[in-house]
Amino acid sequence: MKTIRDFQDADRYLYDFKVCTPKKGFAQVDTGQDAWYFGTWANPFKLQIVSYAEGDVTLQTAESVEEFVRAILSLRDWNEQSGHGFKGIDPMGSEKIEARFKEIGLVELLH
């Protein structure tokens, strides 16, 4: 997994409405931590996971579908075990994104 870390002086809405949009292939990963200062998005086409936490931005890019699936399942498990809760992946009304998550075997995480 390739990981890039950065800092962005903004709030998560920059990612919701400009950086990690459904038009760009991103779904929102919903957890109990979500707030104006925290969010996570996943792109099943580019095999990327973006996490924003109080300005800290992490971009993870998987080298294979299998690695991406493992990372998403790990993210789910960590949130559950940490008491934050994992609500699911929201394809944001995109049939294309929903179909891709189904194709790679993560249909049970969609909501």
N, C-alpha and C positions, 0 to 999 in steps of 0.2 A: 504494500500500500504506500503510495507516494503521499506525503503530507507536507503542506505548506501552511505556515502560520504567519499571521499579519495582524495589524491593529487598524481599526477603522473608527474614526471619531464620528459615530452616527448611532442610530438605534436600529433595532431589527427591521423596522419598516422599510429601510433602504433595500433590504434583501427581499421582503415580501413583495414590494411593488416595482423593483427595478432589476435587481441582480439575480434572484432565484424565482423567476416567474414561471408559470406553466407554459407560456409561449417559448421559453428557453429550455423546456423539458423537465422542470423541477416540480416535485410534489412536496407538500409540507409534512414533516414528521412531527406528529402531535404528542406531547408529553405533559405531565403535570408541572413541569418547570416553565412552560412557555409564558413569556411576559414581554414587555417592551424592550427589555434588556437581554432576552434570551430566545433563541429559535434555532431549529434545525431543518434542513431541506435535503432532499435526495433526488438525484437525476439518474434514472435507470438506463438511460441511453449512453451517457458519458461515464457512467459508473462512478459518480461523484457524490460525496456527502459534505455539506457545508454546515458549519456550526458557528453561531454568533453568540458570544457571552460577554456582555458589558464592554464591547469594543474589540475583544479578542476574537479573531476570525480564524477558523481552521478549515482548510480545504483538503479533503482526502480523495484521492483518485485510485480506484482499484485497478489492478492489472488484468482481472478476469471477472466474468459474471459471478463465478463461485466465490471469489474474494469479496465482491460487493455484497452478495447475499449474506455471507458470514458477518460482515461489518454491520449490516442492518440488524441481523439477529442479535449480535452482541450489544448493539445500542439499545434494543428492546430489553434484553436481559438486564443490562446495567441499570436502566431506569426502574425496572420492576424491583430489582434487589436493593436499590438505594432508597426505595420508598417514594420515588417521584411519580411512578405510574407511567405506563405507555398506553396512549389512547389509540394509536394507529397511524397509518399513512393516508393522507388526504390527497387524492390525485387532482384536486382543485377543478373538478368538472371536466377534465380532459380525458376523453375516451382513449386517446393515443397513449397517454401516460398509464392509465389503468390497464390497458391491454399489455403494455410492456412489463408491468409488475406481475401480472398474471403469467406471462410468458416465462419469466425467470423464477417463478415458484413462490412468490410472496403474496399471493392473492389473499391469504388468511389475515394479513396485516392491514389490508385496505379497509377504509370506512367511509 
